[in-house]
Amino acid sequence: MRCNTFTPVSNRRDFLKVSAAGFGSLALAGLAAEEIRADAKANPLGEKPPHFQPKARRVIFLFMHGGPSQVDTFDYKPLLERDHGKPLPFAKPRVFSAPTGNLLKSPFKFQQYGQSGTWVSEIFPHIAGRVDDLCMINGMHGSNSRHGGALLELHTGSDTFVRPSLGSWITYGLGTENQDLPGFITMCPTLSHGGVNAFSSSFLPAVYSGTPLGNASIPSEQAQIPFIANAEQQSRRVQRLELDLLREMNTEQLGATGPDSTLESRIESFELAFRMQSAAPDLQDISSESEATQKLYGLDQPATKNFGRQCLMARRFIERGVRFVQCTHSYKWDQHGNLKADHAKNAMEVDQPIAALLMDLKSRGLLEDTLILWGGEFGRTPVAQGDDGRDHNPQGYTMWLAGAGVKPGIQYGKTDDYGYYAVEDKVHLHDLHATMLHLLGLDHLKLTYKYAGRDFRLTDVHGEIVHDILA
């Protein structure tokens, strides 16, 4: 007589472990295509097809942490100059960090440049020479007047919850073009106002998180790709044996516990770190760049050297197939006082490097499929705070795009006559994100990830593509 053995199970996990199909087979059958599979050989960073033909293949985000003043940079307001010292003739927003006074004219002169006739402040003489490459969005607005919330809204689409960052969503949607480098790199990121949440993958698999190179307190020349510094102390053969053993142990753990995106991503990070030992040293050695190129980016000048290196490295990273690169000028643009001196100093540090990046990319044919984004987490008030300062202002401010798929040499949207509120062709941060994804060939309504029982997306339940700025 045949006797069947019955193994009691106390929970779902035990049941799946003893089932004939096995947990791995069930997981592979049930997971959505976008999710990381339990298969240890899966490559979550591999290139993925876009939803439709893209105009852009990659993104460089030039983040000005602190909030540049639109009325002192790219949004010229003659009436603000005329009515300097007078009260604002309409109501101020209720939310502010400290009391503000009367209208404060810009201490800087403005002039029109290029065939587009774009108004630019005197503090950006080099960028002024590239205005015909820029798509100036003067009607930006956001939802939060605090640095932390506004910074997270810009980077993640949410100012109240921890969500995946823009770079993580893009890397999740498209993968990367170089399997020996991270898909998302952020150079000298800020550690304040949201910190790592500004470049984390949140509930997306951890493999899509941004790889930070240094932080805001470290000079960019010291911000190196991690995990490779001491590679020469151990042979690649021994390292390979160690990684194989580690993978075997972790894979066995996955077999016992089922899919675990954090563990799977950790396995992938070890493998990527191993591969980067060959690719990263040469990539980070800029001695191969000509003296003229290094001078173009301002590496020969103390004031421009730090951000200049970030911009040069951004070009080198995207040349090697990195999908999303962020350069951060942090935390310097928060002028509640000393506006004239500090905004001038800040602009001097980034003006030449940014213009050099635009020029360099264009000369190499890379601007055609590289999307550049410039801006801060909000703008600043046209009314004074103290004698020489401006408060935070998410109601209306300026950001600009350049490169793949956007109309060059245009100004889109307007603020009111004094530069306080966006009033015409307004662009919310959700709209900006939707438009950027569209340029990359991604439908922001379809780029979703199921978590906690619902489908999430970068734009949440918002966002309209700004078709008028598309080439």
C-alpha positions as CSV (number, residue, x, y, z in Angstrom):
1,M,0.0,0.0,0.0
2,R,1.4,3.4,-1.0
3,C,1.7,5.9,1.7
4,N,1.9,9.7,0.9
5,T,3.7,11.9,3.3
6,F,1.9,15.1,4.3
7,T,4.0,18.1,5.4
8,P,2.0,20.5,7.5
9,V,2.5,24.2,6.7
10,S,1.8,27.0,9.0
11,N,1.9,30.0,6.6
12,R,2.0,31.0,3.0
13,R,5.8,31.1,2.8
14,D,6.1,27.4,4.0
15,F,3.4,26.4,1.5
16,L,5.3,27.9,-1.4
17,K,8.6,26.4,-0.3
18,V,7.2,22.9,-0.3
19,S,4.9,23.2,-3.4
20,A,5.8,21.1,-6.5
21,A,6.2,24.2,-8.6
22,G,8.7,25.8,-6.2
23,F,8.7,29.4,-5.2
24,G,11.1,30.5,-8.0
25,S,8.8,29.2,-10.7
26,L,5.7,30.9,-9.1
27,A,7.6,34.1,-8.7
28,L,8.7,34.2,-12.3
29,A,5.2,33.5,-13.5
30,G,3.5,36.1,-11.3
31,L,5.8,39.1,-11.4
32,A,5.2,41.9,-13.8
33,A,7.7,42.4,-16.6
34,E,9.0,45.6,-15.0
35,E,9.8,44.0,-11.7
36,I,13.1,42.4,-10.9
37,R,12.8,38.6,-11.2
38,A,14.0,36.1,-8.7
39,D,16.3,34.7,-11.4
40,A,19.8,35.6,-10.3
41,K,20.8,36.1,-13.9
42,A,18.3,38.8,-14.6
43,N,19.7,42.2,-15.6
44,P,17.5,45.0,-14.3
45,L,19.7,47.7,-15.7
46,G,19.7,46.3,-19.2
47,E,18.4,48.5,-21.9
48,K,14.6,48.6,-22.2
49,P,12.6,49.8,-25.2
50,P,10.7,53.1,-24.7
51,H,7.0,53.4,-25.2
52,F,7.5,55.4,-28.4
53,Q,10.3,56.9,-30.4
54,P,12.3,59.2,-28.1
55,K,13.9,62.5,-28.8
56,A,16.3,62.2,-25.8
57,R,18.4,59.3,-24.7
58,R,19.8,60.8,-21.5
59,V,19.5,63.6,-19.0
60,I,21.9,66.0,-17.3
61,F,20.3,67.9,-14.4
62,L,22.1,71.1,-13.2
63,F,20.6,71.6,-9.8
64,M,21.0,75.0,-8.1
65,H,20.3,74.2,-4.5
66,G,18.7,77.0,-2.5
67,G,16.5,78.7,-5.0
68,P,17.9,81.2,-7.6
69,S,16.0,84.4,-8.0
70,Q,14.2,84.6,-11.3
71,V,14.0,88.4,-11.2
72,D,17.8,88.5,-10.9
73,T,18.7,85.9,-13.5
74,F,16.3,85.2,-16.4
75,D,13.0,87.0,-15.8
76,Y,13.5,90.7,-16.4
77,K,10.9,93.0,-14.8
78,P,11.0,96.7,-15.8
79,L,8.1,97.5,-13.5
80,L,10.0,96.1,-10.6
81,E,12.8,98.5,-11.3
82,R,10.4,101.4,-11.8
83,D,8.4,100.7,-8.5
84,H,11.4,99.9,-6.3
85,G,10.6,100.6,-2.7
86,K,6.8,100.7,-3.2
87,P,4.4,98.2,-1.7
88,L,3.4,95.2,-3.8
89,P,0.1,96.2,-5.4
90,F,-1.6,92.9,-4.8
91,A,-1.8,90.3,-2.0
92,K,1.2,88.2,-1.0
93,P,1.0,84.5,-0.4
94,R,0.1,83.6,3.1
95,V,3.1,81.3,3.6
96,F,6.5,82.8,4.2
97,S,9.6,82.1,6.2
98,A,9.9,85.6,7.6
99,P,8.2,89.0,7.0
100,T,8.8,90.7,3.7
101,G,8.7,94.4,2.8
102,N,8.3,96.4,-0.3
103,L,9.4,95.8,-3.9
104,L,13.1,95.3,-4.4
105,K,14.6,95.9,-7.8
106,S,17.3,93.7,-9.1
107,P,20.8,95.0,-8.4
108,F,21.9,93.6,-11.7
109,K,21.6,94.9,-15.2
110,F,19.7,93.0,-17.9
111,Q,20.3,92.8,-21.6
112,Q,18.8,91.0,-24.6
113,Y,21.0,88.4,-26.3
114,G,20.9,86.2,-29.4
115,Q,18.5,86.0,-32.2
116,S,15.8,85.1,-29.6
117,G,16.3,88.4,-27.8
118,T,16.2,86.6,-24.4
119,W,16.7,88.8,-21.4
120,V,19.6,87.7,-19.2
121,S,21.2,89.2,-16.1
122,E,24.7,90.5,-16.3
123,I,25.7,87.8,-13.8
124,F,25.5,85.1,-16.5
125,P,27.6,86.5,-19.4
126,H,28.7,83.0,-20.7
127,I,25.2,81.5,-20.6
128,A,23.9,84.7,-22.3
129,G,26.0,83.7,-25.3
130,R,24.1,80.3,-25.5
131,V,20.5,81.6,-25.1
132,D,19.6,80.5,-28.6
133,D,20.1,76.9,-27.4
134,L,17.8,77.4,-24.4
135,C,14.1,76.8,-23.8
136,M,13.4,79.3,-21.0
137,I,10.3,78.4,-18.9
138,N,9.3,81.6,-17.0
139,G,6.0,80.3,-15.7
140,M,7.2,77.5,-13.4
141,H,5.4,76.9,-10.1
142,G,5.4,74.4,-7.3
143,S,3.4,73.5,-4.2
144,N,5.9,74.0,-1.3
145,S,7.7,77.0,0.1
146,R,10.1,75.1,2.3
147,H,13.4,73.8,1.0
148,G,12.9,70.2,2.1
149,G,9.4,69.8,0.6
150,A,10.2,71.8,-2.5
151,L,13.4,69.9,-3.2
152,L,11.7,66.6,-2.9
153,E,8.8,67.7,-5.1
154,L,11.3,68.7,-7.8
155,H,13.2,65.5,-7.5
156,T,10.5,63.0,-6.8
157,G,7.1,64.6,-7.6
158,S,6.0,64.5,-4.0
159,D,6.6,67.0,-1.2
160,T,4.9,65.0,1.5
161,F,5.8,61.3,0.9
162,V,9.0,59.4,0.2
163,R,8.8,58.5,-3.5
164,P,11.3,57.3,-6.2
165,S,13.4,60.1,-7.7
166,L,13.2,61.3,-11.3
167,G,16.5,59.6,-12.1
168,S,15.3,56.3,-10.6
169,W,12.1,56.4,-12.6
170,I,14.0,57.1,-15.9
171,T,16.5,54.3,-15.2
172,Y,13.7,51.9,-14.2
173,G,11.9,52.8,-17.5
174,L,14.9,52.7,-19.9
175,G,17.8,50.9,-18.2
176,T,21.3,52.0,-19.0
177,E,23.5,51.8,-22.1
178,N,26.7,50.8,-20.2
179,Q,26.6,47.7,-18.0
180,D,29.9,48.6,-16.4
181,L,28.7,51.9,-14.9
182,P,25.6,52.9,-12.8
183,G,22.6,54.1,-14.7
184,F,22.1,57.1,-12.4
185,I,24.9,59.2,-11.0
186,T,24.6,62.2,-8.8
187,M,27.7,64.3,-8.1
188,C,28.2,66.1,-4.8
189,P,24.6,65.8,-3.8
190,T,23.2,67.7,-0.8
191,L,22.9,65.9,2.5
192,S,20.2,68.3,3.7
193,H,16.6,69.1,2.7
194,G,15.6,65.5,2.0
195,G,19.1,64.1,1.7
196,V,19.3,60.7,0.1
197,N,15.6,60.7,-0.6
198,A,16.3,63.1,-3.4
199,F,18.1,60.4,-5.3
200,S,16.8,57.2,-3.8
201,S,14.6,54.6,-5.6
202,S,12.2,54.4,-2.6
203,F,9.9,51.5,-3.3
204,L,11.4,50.8,-6.7
205,P,14.1,48.1,-6.6
206,A,17.2,49.5,-5.0
207,V,19.3,48.9,-8.1
208,Y,17.6,52.0,-9.6
209,S,18.9,54.3,-6.8
210,G,21.3,57.1,-7.7
211,T,25.0,56.4,-7.1
212,P,26.3,59.4,-5.1
213,L,29.8,60.5,-5.9
214,G,30.9,62.4,-2.7
215,N,28.6,65.0,-1.2
216,A,28.2,68.7,-1.0
217,S,31.0,69.1,1.5
218,I,33.6,67.3,-0.7
219,P,35.4,68.9,-3.6
220,S,34.3,67.4,-6.9
221,E,37.8,66.2,-7.7
222,Q,37.6,63.9,-4.6
223,A,34.1,62.7,-5.5
224,Q,35.0,59.3,-7.0
225,I,32.9,56.2,-7.9
226,P,32.9,54.1,-4.8
227,F,34.2,50.5,-4.2
228,I,37.1,50.7,-6.6
229,A,39.8,52.6,-4.7
230,N,41.6,49.5,-3.3
231,A,41.0,47.1,-6.1
232,E,44.7,46.7,-6.8
233,Q,45.2,45.1,-3.4
234,Q,43.5,41.9,-4.4
235,S,43.7,40.0,-7.7
236,R,40.6,39.9,-9.9
237,R,40.6,36.1,-9.8
238,V,40.3,36.1,-6.0
239,Q,37.6,38.8,-6.1
240,R,35.7,36.8,-8.7
241,L,35.8,33.7,-6.5
242,E,34.6,35.8,-3.5
243,L,31.7,37.3,-5.5
244,D,30.7,33.9,-6.8
245,L,30.6,32.5,-3.3
246,L,28.6,35.5,-2.1
247,R,26.2,35.2,-5.0
248,E,25.7,31.5,-4.3
249,M,24.9,32.2,-0.7
250,N,22.5,35.0,-1.5
251,T,20.8,33.0,-4.2
252,E,20.3,30.2,-1.7
253,Q,18.8,32.7,0.6
254,L,16.4,33.9,-2.1
255,G,15.4,30.3,-2.7
256,A,14.4,30.0,0.9
257,T,12.7,33.4,1.3
258,G,11.4,34.2,-2.1
259,P,11.9,37.4,-4.1
260,D,13.6,40.2,-2.2
261,S,14.4,43.2,-4.3
262,T,16.7,44.7,-1.7
263,L,18.9,41.5,-1.6
264,E,18.7,41.1,-5.4
265,S,19.8,44.7,-5.9
266,R,22.6,44.2,-3.4
267,I,23.8,41.2,-5.5
268,E,23.7,43.4,-8.6
269,S,25.6,46.2,-6.9
270,F,28.4,43.8,-6.0
271,E,28.6,42.7,-9.6
272,L,28.5,46.3,-10.9
273,A,31.3,47.3,-8.5
274,F,33.4,44.5,-9.8
275,R,32.9,45.5,-13.4
276,M,33.5,49.2,-12.6
277,Q,37.1,48.4,-11.6
278,S,38.0,48.3,-15.2
279,A,35.7,51.1,-16.5
280,A,35.8,53.8,-13.7
281,P,39.5,54.6,-13.3
282,D,40.0,55.6,-16.9
283,L,36.7,57.4,-17.0
284,Q,37.5,59.5,-13.9
285,D,41.0,60.4,-15.1
286,I,40.6,63.6,-17.0
287,S,44.2,63.9,-17.9
288,S,43.2,62.7,-21.4
289,E,41.2,65.9,-21.9
290,S,43.1,68.6,-23.7
291,E,44.3,71.7,-21.9
292,A,41.9,73.7,-24.1
293,T,38.9,71.6,-23.0
294,Q,39.8,71.8,-19.3
295,K,40.2,75.6,-19.6
296,L,36.9,75.8,-21.4
297,Y,35.2,74.3,-18.3
298,G,37.1,76.7,-16.0
299,L,39.3,74.0,-14.4
300,D,42.2,76.4,-14.4
301,Q,40.3,78.9,-12.2
302,P,39.6,78.4,-8.4
303,A,36.1,79.9,-8.7
304,T,34.9,77.6,-11.5
305,K,37.1,74.5,-10.9
306,N,34.7,72.7,-8.6
307,F,31.5,72.9,-10.7
308,G,33.5,72.9,-13.9
309,R,34.7,69.4,-13.1
310,Q,31.2,68.2,-12.4
311,C,30.1,69.5,-15.8
312,L,33.0,67.9,-17.5
313,M,32.4,64.6,-15.8
314,A,28.8,64.8,-16.7
315,R,29.8,64.9,-20.4
316,R,32.2,62.0,-19.9
317,F,29.5,59.9,-18.1
318,I,26.8,60.4,-20.7
319,E,29.4,59.6,-23.4
320,R,29.8,56.2,-21.8
321,G,26.1,55.5,-21.6
322,V,25.0,56.7,-18.2
323,R,21.3,57.5,-18.4
324,F,20.9,60.2,-15.8
325,V,23.6,62.5,-14.3
326,Q,23.0,65.3,-11.8
327,C,25.4,68.1,-10.9
328,T,24.6,70.0,-7.8
329,H,25.7,73.5,-6.8
330,S,24.9,73.3,-3.1
331,Y,23.7,74.9,-0.8
332,K,24.4,78.5,-2.0
333,W,21.4,80.1,-3.6
334,D,19.3,80.8,-0.5
335,Q,19.8,84.6,-0.3
336,H,17.5,85.9,2.5
337,G,20.2,88.6,2.7
338,N,23.4,89.7,0.9
339,L,21.7,89.0,-2.4
340,K,23.8,91.2,-4.6
341,A,27.2,89.7,-3.5
342,D,26.1,86.1,-3.1
343,H,24.1,85.7,-6.2
344,A,26.9,87.3,-8.2
345,K,29.4,84.9,-6.6
346,N,27.2,81.8,-7.2
347,A,26.6,82.7,-10.8
348,M,30.3,83.2,-11.4
349,E,31.0,79.7,-10.1
350,V,28.6,78.0,-12.5
351,D,28.2,80.3,-15.5
352,Q,31.3,79.4,-17.5
353,P,31.1,75.6,-16.8
354,I,27.4,75.4,-17.9
355,A,28.1,77.4,-21.1
356,A,31.1,75.1,-21.7
357,L,28.9,72.0,-21.3
358,L,26.4,73.3,-23.7
359,M,29.1,74.2,-26.2
360,D,31.0,70.9,-25.8
361,L,27.9,68.8,-26.1
362,K,26.8,70.6,-29.2
363,S,30.2,70.4,-30.9
364,R,30.2,66.6,-30.3
365,G,26.7,66.1,-31.6
366,L,25.5,65.0,-28.1
367,L,23.1,67.9,-27.5
368,E,20.8,66.4,-30.2
369,D,19.8,63.5,-27.9
370,T,20.8,64.8,-24.4
371,L,18.3,66.8,-22.4
372,I,19.7,69.4,-20.1
373,L,17.6,70.8,-17.1
374,W,18.7,73.8,-15.1
375,G,17.0,75.2,-12.0
376,G,16.5,75.2,-8.2
377,E,13.7,74.0,-6.0
378,F,11.8,77.3,-6.2
379,G,12.4,81.0,-7.0
380,R,12.4,84.1,-4.8
381,T,10.1,87.0,-4.0
382,P,10.3,90.3,-5.8
383,V,9.7,91.9,-2.4
384,A,12.5,92.5,0.0
385,Q,13.5,90.5,3.1
386,G,15.6,92.8,5.2
387,D,17.7,95.3,3.2
388,D,19.2,93.0,0.6
389,G,17.4,89.6,0.5
390,R,14.5,87.8,-0.9
391,D,12.2,85.1,0.6
392,H,11.3,81.7,-1.0
393,N,8.8,81.8,-3.8
394,P,7.3,78.7,-5.4
395,Q,4.5,80.7,-6.9
396,G,6.4,81.7,-10.1
397,Y,10.0,81.2,-11.2
398,T,12.3,80.2,-14.0
399,M,13.9,76.9,-15.1
400,W,15.3,76.1,-18.5
401,L,15.7,73.1,-20.7
402,A,18.1,72.6,-23.6
403,G,18.9,69.9,-26.1
404,A,17.0,66.9,-27.3
405,G,13.5,67.6,-28.5
406,V,12.8,71.1,-27.0
407,K,12.4,74.3,-29.1
408,P,15.6,76.3,-28.8
409,G,15.7,80.0,-28.3
410,I,12.2,80.5,-26.9
411,Q,10.7,81.9,-23.7
412,Y,7.6,80.1,-22.6
413,G,5.2,81.3,-19.9
414,K,5.1,84.5,-17.9
415,T,5.0,85.7,-14.3
416,D,3.1,88.9,-13.4
417,D,4.6,92.3,-13.9
418,Y,6.7,92.0,-10.8
419,G,7.7,88.4,-11.0
420,Y,5.7,86.9,-8.1
421,Y,3.1,84.6,-9.6
422,A,3.1,82.5,-12.7
423,V,0.2,83.9,-14.7
424,E,0.5,82.7,-18.3
425,D,1.2,79.2,-19.7
426,K,1.9,78.0,-16.2
427,V,4.1,74.9,-15.9
428,H,3.8,72.9,-12.6
429,L,6.6,70.5,-11.6
430,H,4.3,67.6,-12.5
431,D,4.0,69.0,-16.0
432,L,7.8,69.4,-16.3
433,H,8.2,65.7,-15.3
434,A,5.6,64.5,-17.7
435,T,7.3,66.5,-20.5
436,M,10.7,65.2,-19.7
437,L,9.5,61.6,-19.7
438,H,7.8,62.2,-23.0
439,L,11.0,63.4,-24.5
440,L,12.6,60.2,-23.4
441,G,9.9,58.2,-25.1
442,L,8.1,57.3,-21.9
443,D,4.4,57.8,-21.3
444,H,4.1,59.2,-17.8
445,L,0.7,57.5,-17.5
446,K,2.1,54.1,-18.3
447,L,5.4,54.3,-16.4
448,T,4.1,52.7,-13.3
449,Y,5.1,50.4,-10.5
450,K,2.8,48.4,-8.3
451,Y,3.4,48.9,-4.6
452,A,1.2,48.6,-1.5
453,G,-1.7,47.5,-3.6
454,R,-1.7,50.3,-6.1
455,D,0.1,51.5,-9.2
456,F,2.4,54.5,-8.6
457,R,4.0,56.9,-11.1
458,L,6.3,59.9,-11.0
459,T,3.5,62.3,-11.7
460,D,1.0,60.6,-9.4
461,V,-2.4,61.7,-10.6
462,H,-1.2,64.9,-12.2
463,G,0.9,66.2,-15.1
464,E,0.3,67.5,-18.6
465,I,2.8,67.4,-21.4
466,V,3.8,70.9,-22.4
467,H,3.5,70.3,-26.1
468,D,4.2,74.0,-27.0
469,I,7.9,73.7,-26.1
470,L,8.5,70.5,-28.1
471,A,10.4,70.8,-31.3
